[in-house]
Amino acid sequence: MALSTLGLVYRWGQRVPHWVPLLGGRSIPARLVVLVALIGGSLLVAVCLYLLLNSMFHVVYRGWVGIGRDEPAHPAPGWEMLRYYAPLVAWGPLVIAVAVDYGRRALRRSQSATVIKSFASGTGPEVTQTS
């Protein structure tokens, strides 16, 4: 997910790389990219909200340890672990913001391409020369 997030910002996220067989050089549909990014960002926000609400209200008190039946329950990590997960809390809203910006830039590119095509075909607005 981290590399796809970078693809929203950098130019290489707009086209499939040339070395990919059968798809190399094709442009990536902007609507699909924005949709996937918004879903991913929303899922990250939902996971962070679940973790926050679970730590406050203990919806799930203890999870499966996965070591053995006789293994004692491990204590829940304290607030000192927050410094490690703080970037995860910011990642979801930032992905959503970057996806909205990517969609706005893609819309601007498609509108400018339409204007350029209309001028090239001669169907654009009339330009008169004055001498």
C-alpha positions as protocol buffer text, in pm:
chain_id: "A"
residue {
  index: 1
  type: MET
  ca { x: 0 y: 0 z: 0 }
}
residue {
  index: 2
  type: ALA
  ca { x: 289 y: 236 z: 65 }
}
residue {
  index: 3
  type: LEU
  ca { x: 412 y: 218 z: -294 }
}
residue {
  index: 4
  type: SER
  ca { x: 64 y: 274 z: -432 }
}
residue {
  index: 5
  type: THR
  ca { x: 37 y: 581 z: -210 }
}
residue {
  index: 6
  type: LEU
  ca { x: 356 y: 714 z: -364 }
}
residue {
  index: 7
  type: GLY
  ca { x: 209 y: 645 z: -707 }
}
residue {
  index: 8
  type: LEU
  ca { x: -60 y: 903 z: -633 }
}
residue {
  index: 9
  type: VAL
  ca { x: 205 y: 1171 z: -597 }
}
residue {
  index: 10
  type: TYR
  ca { x: 470 y: 1083 z: -857 }
}
residue {
  index: 11
  type: ARG
  ca { x: 435 y: 1078 z: -1234 }
}
residue {
  index: 12
  type: TRP
  ca { x: 513 y: 705 z: -1256 }
}
residue {
  index: 13
  type: GLY
  ca { x: 176 y: 639 z: -1097 }
}
residue {
  index: 14
  type: GLN
  ca { x: -6 y: 757 z: -1411 }
}
residue {
  index: 15
  type: ARG
  ca { x: 123 y: 497 z: -1657 }
}
residue {
  index: 16
  type: VAL
  ca { x: 203 y: 127 z: -1640 }
}
residue {
  index: 17
  type: PRO
  ca { x: 584 y: 85 z: -1664 }
}
residue {
  index: 18
  type: HIS
  ca { x: 715 y: -17 z: -2007 }
}
residue {
  index: 19
  type: TRP
  ca { x: 871 y: -336 z: -1873 }
}
residue {
  index: 20
  type: VAL
  ca { x: 531 y: -485 z: -1776 }
}
residue {
  index: 21
  type: PRO
  ca { x: 428 y: -738 z: -2044 }
}
residue {
  index: 22
  type: LEU
  ca { x: 113 y: -661 z: -2246 }
}
residue {
  index: 23
  type: LEU
  ca { x: 23 y: -353 z: -2041 }
}
residue {
  index: 24
  type: GLY
  ca { x: 344 y: -148 z: -2056 }
}
residue {
  index: 25
  type: GLY
  ca { x: 299 y: 216 z: -2151 }
}
residue {
  index: 26
  type: ARG
  ca { x: -79 y: 227 z: -2108 }
}
residue {
  index: 27
  type: SER
  ca { x: -228 y: 498 z: -1892 }
}
residue {
  index: 28
  type: ILE
  ca { x: -393 y: 396 z: -1566 }
}
residue {
  index: 29
  type: PRO
  ca { x: -761 y: 498 z: -1538 }
}
residue {
  index: 30
  type: ALA
  ca { x: -782 y: 785 z: -1290 }
}
residue {
  index: 31
  type: ARG
  ca { x: -1126 y: 690 z: -1157 }
}
residue {
  index: 32
  type: LEU
  ca { x: -1006 y: 342 z: -1065 }
}
residue {
  index: 33
  type: VAL
  ca { x: -699 y: 482 z: -892 }
}
residue {
  index: 34
  type: VAL
  ca { x: -902 y: 733 z: -692 }
}
residue {
  index: 35
  type: LEU
  ca { x: -1162 y: 470 z: -598 }
}
residue {
  index: 36
  type: VAL
  ca { x: -901 y: 221 z: -474 }
}
residue {
  index: 37
  type: ALA
  ca { x: -714 y: 493 z: -283 }
}
residue {
  index: 38
  type: LEU
  ca { x: -1032 y: 620 z: -115 }
}
residue {
  index: 39
  type: ILE
  ca { x: -1129 y: 266 z: -13 }
}
residue {
  index: 40
  type: GLY
  ca { x: -779 y: 199 z: 123 }
}
residue {
  index: 41
  type: GLY
  ca { x: -768 y: 527 z: 314 }
}
residue {
  index: 42
  type: SER
  ca { x: -1114 y: 464 z: 457 }
}
residue {
  index: 43
  type: LEU
  ca { x: -1009 y: 116 z: 570 }
}
residue {
  index: 44
  type: LEU
  ca { x: -703 y: 260 z: 743 }
}
residue {
  index: 45
  type: VAL
  ca { x: -920 y: 516 z: 922 }
}
residue {
  index: 46
  type: ALA
  ca { x: -1163 y: 239 z: 1024 }
}
residue {
  index: 47
  type: VAL
  ca { x: -882 y: 19 z: 1162 }
}
residue {
  index: 48
  type: CYS
  ca { x: -738 y: 309 z: 1361 }
}
residue {
  index: 49
  type: LEU
  ca { x: -1081 y: 399 z: 1500 }
}
residue {
  index: 50
  type: TYR
  ca { x: -1141 y: 36 z: 1597 }
}
residue {
  index: 51
  type: LEU
  ca { x: -805 y: 16 z: 1776 }
}
residue {
  index: 52
  type: LEU
  ca { x: -872 y: 342 z: 1957 }
}
residue {
  index: 53
  type: LEU
  ca { x: -1226 y: 249 z: 2059 }
}
residue {
  index: 54
  type: ASN
  ca { x: -1119 y: -102 z: 2160 }
}
residue {
  index: 55
  type: SER
  ca { x: -845 y: 38 z: 2383 }
}
residue {
  index: 56
  type: MET
  ca { x: -1096 y: 271 z: 2551 }
}
residue {
  index: 57
  type: PHE
  ca { x: -1405 y: 48 z: 2581 }
}
residue {
  index: 58
  type: HIS
  ca { x: -1248 y: -302 z: 2568 }
}
residue {
  index: 59
  type: VAL
  ca { x: -1483 y: -441 z: 2304 }
}
residue {
  index: 60
  type: VAL
  ca { x: -1242 y: -730 z: 2256 }
}
residue {
  index: 61
  type: TYR
  ca { x: -1064 y: -776 z: 2586 }
}
residue {
  index: 62
  type: ARG
  ca { x: -801 y: -1030 z: 2484 }
}
residue {
  index: 63
  type: GLY
  ca { x: -713 y: -1169 z: 2146 }
}
residue {
  index: 64
  type: TRP
  ca { x: -576 y: -1506 z: 2048 }
}
residue {
  index: 65
  type: VAL
  ca { x: -212 y: -1537 z: 2153 }
}
residue {
  index: 66
  type: GLY
  ca { x: -129 y: -1810 z: 1904 }
}
residue {
  index: 67
  type: ILE
  ca { x: 145 y: -1976 z: 2108 }
}
residue {
  index: 68
  type: GLY
  ca { x: -38 y: -2249 z: 2295 }
}
residue {
  index: 69
  type: ARG
  ca { x: -324 y: -2332 z: 2522 }
}
residue {
  index: 70
  type: ASP
  ca { x: -118 y: -2303 z: 2840 }
}
residue {
  index: 71
  type: GLU
  ca { x: 46 y: -1971 z: 2751 }
}
residue {
  index: 72
  type: PRO
  ca { x: -63 y: -1696 z: 2989 }
}
residue {
  index: 73
  type: ALA
  ca { x: -231 y: -1388 z: 2848 }
}
residue {
  index: 74
  type: HIS
  ca { x: 8 y: -1107 z: 2770 }
}
residue {
  index: 75
  type: PRO
  ca { x: -74 y: -763 z: 2907 }
}
residue {
  index: 76
  type: ALA
  ca { x: -201 y: -506 z: 2662 }
}
residue {
  index: 77
  type: PRO
  ca { x: 63 y: -260 z: 2542 }
}
residue {
  index: 78
  type: GLY
  ca { x: 56 y: 75 z: 2716 }
}
residue {
  index: 79
  type: TRP
  ca { x: 49 y: 428 z: 2583 }
}
residue {
  index: 80
  type: GLU
  ca { x: 426 y: 420 z: 2524 }
}
residue {
  index: 81
  type: MET
  ca { x: 349 y: 218 z: 2209 }
}
residue {
  index: 82
  type: LEU
  ca { x: 159 y: 518 z: 2069 }
}
residue {
  index: 83
  type: ARG
  ca { x: 479 y: 670 z: 1933 }
}
residue {
  index: 84
  type: TYR
  ca { x: 520 y: 368 z: 1706 }
}
residue {
  index: 85
  type: TYR
  ca { x: 165 y: 376 z: 1574 }
}
residue {
  index: 86
  type: ALA
  ca { x: 118 y: 753 z: 1545 }
}
residue {
  index: 87
  type: PRO
  ca { x: 212 y: 757 z: 1173 }
}
residue {
  index: 88
  type: LEU
  ca { x: -50 y: 488 z: 1108 }
}
residue {
  index: 89
  type: VAL
  ca { x: -318 y: 716 z: 1254 }
}
residue {
  index: 90
  type: ALA
  ca { x: -224 y: 994 z: 1012 }
}
residue {
  index: 91
  type: TRP
  ca { x: -181 y: 765 z: 709 }
}
residue {
  index: 92
  type: GLY
  ca { x: -553 y: 709 z: 634 }
}
residue {
  index: 93
  type: PRO
  ca { x: -659 y: 1076 z: 623 }
}
residue {
  index: 94
  type: LEU
  ca { x: -345 y: 1164 z: 426 }
}
residue {
  index: 95
  type: VAL
  ca { x: -418 y: 894 z: 166 }
}
residue {
  index: 96
  type: ILE
  ca { x: -772 y: 1028 z: 131 }
}
residue {
  index: 97
  type: ALA
  ca { x: -640 y: 1384 z: 85 }
}
residue {
  index: 98
  type: VAL
  ca { x: -385 y: 1274 z: -175 }
}
residue {
  index: 99
  type: ALA
  ca { x: -650 y: 1071 z: -361 }
}
residue {
  index: 100
  type: VAL
  ca { x: -879 y: 1374 z: -382 }
}
residue {
  index: 101
  type: ASP
  ca { x: -590 y: 1584 z: -513 }
}
residue {
  index: 102
  type: TYR
  ca { x: -498 y: 1312 z: -767 }
}
residue {
  index: 103
  type: GLY
  ca { x: -858 y: 1308 z: -891 }
}
residue {
  index: 104
  type: ARG
  ca { x: -859 y: 1687 z: -923 }
}
residue {
  index: 105
  type: ARG
  ca { x: -532 y: 1682 z: -1118 }
}
residue {
  index: 106
  type: ALA
  ca { x: -657 y: 1401 z: -1345 }
}
residue {
  index: 107
  type: LEU
  ca { x: -977 y: 1595 z: -1416 }
}
residue {
  index: 108
  type: ARG
  ca { x: -771 y: 1904 z: -1501 }
}
residue {
  index: 109
  type: ARG
  ca { x: -550 y: 1697 z: -1737 }
}
residue {
  index: 110
  type: SER
  ca { x: -850 y: 1548 z: -1916 }
}
residue {
  index: 111
  type: GLN
  ca { x: -1014 y: 1890 z: -1957 }
}
residue {
  index: 112
  type: SER
  ca { x: -696 y: 2043 z: -2098 }
}
residue {
  index: 113
  type: ALA
  ca { x: -656 y: 1746 z: -2335 }
}
residue {
  index: 114
  type: THR
  ca { x: -1014 y: 1801 z: -2458 }
}
residue {
  index: 115
  type: VAL
  ca { x: -946 y: 2171 z: -2522 }
}
residue {
  index: 116
  type: ILE
  ca { x: -623 y: 2092 z: -2708 }
}
residue {
  index: 117
  type: LYS
  ca { x: -802 y: 1832 z: -2925 }
}
residue {
  index: 118
  type: SER
  ca { x: -1082 y: 2079 z: -3006 }
}
residue {
  index: 119
  type: PHE
  ca { x: -830 y: 2343 z: -3114 }
}
residue {
  index: 120
  type: ALA
  ca { x: -634 y: 2090 z: -3318 }
}
residue {
  index: 121
  type: SER
  ca { x: -945 y: 1973 z: -3502 }
}
residue {
  index: 122
  type: GLY
  ca { x: -1057 y: 2329 z: -3570 }
}
residue {
  index: 123
  type: THR
  ca { x: -1376 y: 2308 z: -3367 }
}
residue {
  index: 124
  type: GLY
  ca { x: -1253 y: 2539 z: -3093 }
}
residue {
  index: 125
  type: PRO
  ca { x: -1359 y: 2902 z: -3050 }
}
residue {
  index: 126
  type: GLU
  ca { x: -1291 y: 3132 z: -3339 }
}
residue {
  index: 127
  type: VAL
  ca { x: -973 y: 3333 z: -3320 }
}
residue {
  index: 128
  type: THR
  ca { x: -968 y: 3653 z: -3525 }
}
residue {
  index: 129
  type: GLN
  ca { x: -655 y: 3837 z: -3616 }
}
residue {
  index: 130
  type: THR
  ca { x: -648 y: 4212 z: -3617 }
}
residue {
  index: 131
  type: SER
  ca { x: -391 y: 4397 z: -3816 }
}
